[in-house]
Amino acid sequence: MKILFIGDVVGRVGRRMLKERIPYYVEKYDIDFVIANGENASHGKGLTRNQYFELLDAGVDAITLGNHYMSKSEILRYIDQVDRLVRPYNLLRPFPGEGSVVFEVNGVSIRVTNILGSAFMNEEVNAPYYSIINLLSEEEPATIHIIDFHAEATGEKQSLAFALDGKVSAVLCTHTHVQTNDAHILPNGTAFISDVGMTGFVDGVLGCTKETVVEKIIYGKQSKFQTPDEGRGVFSAVVLDVDDISGLAKQIFPIYYVESN
């Protein structure tokens, strides 16, 4: 099974990059299933209903979220009406939707789970590792299990991956918007990368205009991060090749495509 997993899609530029690049990579690598993190897809925070369908129309089969899952309040009105949106599984407070969803692809079951980290994150969550272990013990097993671990600290990301090595197909991490150079398969067959990276505006900070971020982070001023409507884009993703029988990863490699000037 060939799976394309796309890092945090940010704003209009990110959505454009999906439309332009997904068909190319699906054909080039004979992709069977496409997952994208969409928690920043709508103006940099959250996901509206219209843009949920826009991502599907671009070729995405499953959409994961993250700490901005509630940034667009309309999600409360539509999340239970759609079947390809995976919100964080380990939330402490009740929230609609599902944090782990199984998809059937060419006769193979693929579970996609979204987990929030606990280190340096504002959202209070159940412990990521024990949440996954409970999930594995309580739910019907799927042949392939892809985890989007949306977390801040690379140490927490690496630790969870080693703790789950051999129990899931992949621990693919998101949130920091910068692709890391550590995509590899762990000793017991779980694929891992500390951060898949970002798909969005490349000539700024975190997919936002550099001025709005610098004003707040460097100068301490009141500033709302803004995502531009146009500009050069970056497409960050990984390609997985997973065994259809064992569910263990056979290959993982990154994609990092930047548009020319």
CORZIRA-V298314 format. One record per residue. RES is the residue in three letters. OMEGA is omega in degrees with one decimal (999 if undefined). BURIAL is + if it has 24 or more other ideal C-beta (glycine too) atoms within 12 Angstrom, else -. Layout:
BEGIN
RES_OMEGA_BURIAL ; RES_OMEGA_BURIAL
END
This chain:
BEGIN
MET_178.9_+ ; LYS_-176.5_+ ; ILE_173.5_+ ; LEU_178.7_+ ; PHE_-173.1_+ ; ILE_-179.2_+ ; GLY_-171.8_+ ; ASP_177.8_+ ; VAL_-173.0_+ ; VAL_169.4_+ ; GLY_-175.2_+ ; ARG_178.9_+ ; VAL_177.8_+ ; GLY_179.5_+ ; ARG_175.9_+ ; ARG_-180.0_+ ; MET_176.1_+ ; LEU_-177.3_+ ; LYS_-175.1_+ ; GLU_-170.9_- ; ARG_-177.5_+ ; ILE_-179.7_+ ; PRO_-179.9_- ; TYR_-176.5_- ; TYR_176.3_+ ; VAL_178.5_+ ; GLU_-176.2_- ; LYS_-174.1_- ; TYR_177.4_+ ; ASP_-174.9_- ; ILE_178.0_+ ; ASP_-171.3_+ ; PHE_-176.2_+ ; VAL_176.4_+ ; ILE_175.8_+ ; ALA_172.0_+ ; ASN_-174.2_+ ; GLY_-173.1_+ ; GLU_177.9_+ ; ASN_-169.0_+ ; ALA_-176.6_+ ; SER_178.3_+ ; HIS_174.5_+ ; GLY_179.7_+ ; LYS_175.5_+ ; GLY_-176.3_+ ; LEU_176.1_+ ; THR_179.0_+ ; ARG_-178.7_+ ; ASN_-177.6_- ; GLN_167.1_+ ; TYR_-179.8_+ ; PHE_176.5_- ; GLU_177.5_+ ; LEU_177.0_+ ; LEU_179.3_+ ; ASP_178.8_- ; ALA_178.0_+ ; GLY_178.9_+ ; VAL_-179.9_+ ; ASP_179.0_+ ; ALA_-177.7_+ ; ILE_175.2_+ ; THR_-179.3_+ ; LEU_-177.7_+ ; GLY_-174.9_+ ; ASN_176.6_+ ; HIS_-176.8_+ ; TYR_-175.0_+ ; MET_-174.9_+ ; SER_171.8_+ ; LYS_-171.1_+ ; SER_-179.8_- ; GLU_177.1_- ; ILE_179.2_+ ; LEU_-176.5_- ; ARG_-175.1_- ; TYR_-171.3_- ; ILE_179.5_+ ; ASP_179.8_- ; GLN_-179.0_- ; VAL_-172.1_+ ; ASP_-178.8_- ; ARG_-178.4_+ ; LEU_-175.3_+ ; VAL_179.4_+ ; ARG_-178.9_+ ; PRO_-175.9_+ ; TYR_-168.2_+ ; ASN_175.4_+ ; LEU_177.1_+ ; LEU_-178.0_- ; ARG_177.3_- ; PRO_179.0_- ; PHE_-179.2_- ; PRO_179.7_- ; GLY_-177.7_+ ; GLU_178.1_+ ; GLY_178.0_+ ; SER_-174.0_+ ; VAL_178.6_+ ; VAL_177.7_+ ; PHE_175.8_+ ; GLU_-176.6_- ; VAL_178.7_+ ; ASN_177.8_- ; GLY_-179.5_- ; VAL_179.5_+ ; SER_178.5_+ ; ILE_174.9_+ ; ARG_176.2_+ ; VAL_-177.8_+ ; THR_178.6_+ ; ASN_-177.6_+ ; ILE_174.3_+ ; LEU_175.1_+ ; GLY_-178.4_+ ; SER_-176.8_+ ; ALA_175.1_- ; PHE_177.7_- ; MET_-177.6_+ ; ASN_-178.1_- ; GLU_175.4_+ ; GLU_-174.1_- ; VAL_169.4_+ ; ASN_-177.2_- ; ALA_-175.5_- ; PRO_-176.6_+ ; TYR_-176.9_+ ; TYR_174.5_- ; SER_178.5_+ ; ILE_179.5_+ ; ILE_176.6_- ; ASN_178.0_- ; LEU_-178.6_+ ; LEU_-177.6_+ ; SER_-173.4_- ; GLU_-173.7_- ; GLU_175.4_- ; GLU_-178.1_- ; PRO_172.3_- ; ALA_-178.8_+ ; THR_-178.7_+ ; ILE_-179.8_+ ; HIS_179.5_+ ; ILE_177.9_+ ; ILE_168.5_+ ; ASP_-179.7_+ ; PHE_-174.9_+ ; HIS_-169.9_+ ; ALA_-174.7_+ ; GLU_-168.7_+ ; ALA_178.4_- ; THR_178.7_+ ; GLY_177.3_- ; GLU_180.0_+ ; LYS_-179.8_+ ; GLN_-178.8_+ ; SER_179.4_+ ; LEU_-179.0_+ ; ALA_179.1_+ ; PHE_179.3_- ; ALA_-178.4_+ ; LEU_-176.7_+ ; ASP_-178.8_+ ; GLY_179.9_+ ; LYS_179.5_+ ; VAL_-177.3_+ ; SER_-175.5_+ ; ALA_168.1_+ ; VAL_-176.5_+ ; LEU_-168.2_+ ; CYS_-178.6_+ ; THR_171.2_+ ; HIS_-173.2_+ ; THR_173.5_+ ; HIS_178.4_+ ; VAL_-177.4_+ ; GLN_179.4_+ ; THR_-173.8_+ ; ASN_-175.0_- ; ASP_176.2_+ ; ALA_179.1_+ ; HIS_178.1_+ ; ILE_-179.4_+ ; LEU_-171.6_+ ; PRO_-176.9_- ; ASN_169.3_- ; GLY_177.3_+ ; THR_177.0_+ ; ALA_-175.5_+ ; PHE_165.4_+ ; ILE_-176.9_+ ; SER_171.3_+ ; ASP_-179.0_+ ; VAL_179.6_+ ; GLY_-171.4_+ ; MET_170.7_+ ; THR_-174.8_+ ; GLY_-177.5_+ ; PHE_-171.0_+ ; VAL_-173.7_+ ; ASP_179.7_- ; GLY_179.0_+ ; VAL_177.7_+ ; LEU_-178.8_+ ; GLY_179.4_+ ; CYS_176.6_+ ; THR_-173.7_+ ; LYS_-176.8_- ; GLU_-176.3_- ; THR_179.1_+ ; VAL_179.5_+ ; VAL_-179.7_- ; GLU_-177.1_- ; LYS_-171.7_- ; ILE_-176.4_- ; ILE_-174.2_- ; TYR_175.8_- ; GLY_-178.4_- ; LYS_173.2_- ; GLN_-177.2_- ; SER_176.4_- ; LYS_179.3_- ; PHE_-178.4_+ ; GLN_174.7_+ ; THR_-177.1_+ ; PRO_177.8_+ ; ASP_-179.6_- ; GLU_-178.7_- ; GLY_179.6_+ ; ARG_-179.0_- ; GLY_171.7_+ ; VAL_177.3_+ ; PHE_-178.0_+ ; SER_-176.4_+ ; ALA_167.8_+ ; VAL_173.2_+ ; VAL_177.9_+ ; LEU_168.3_+ ; ASP_-173.9_+ ; VAL_179.3_+ ; ASP_-176.5_- ; ASP_-177.9_+ ; ILE_-176.2_- ; SER_-175.8_- ; GLY_180.0_+ ; LEU_-175.4_+ ; ALA_175.1_+ ; LYS_-177.7_+ ; GLN_168.8_- ; ILE_173.6_+ ; PHE_-175.9_+ ; PRO_168.4_+ ; ILE_176.0_+ ; TYR_-176.0_+ ; TYR_177.7_+ ; VAL_178.2_- ; GLU_177.1_- ; SER_179.2_- ; ASN_999_-
END
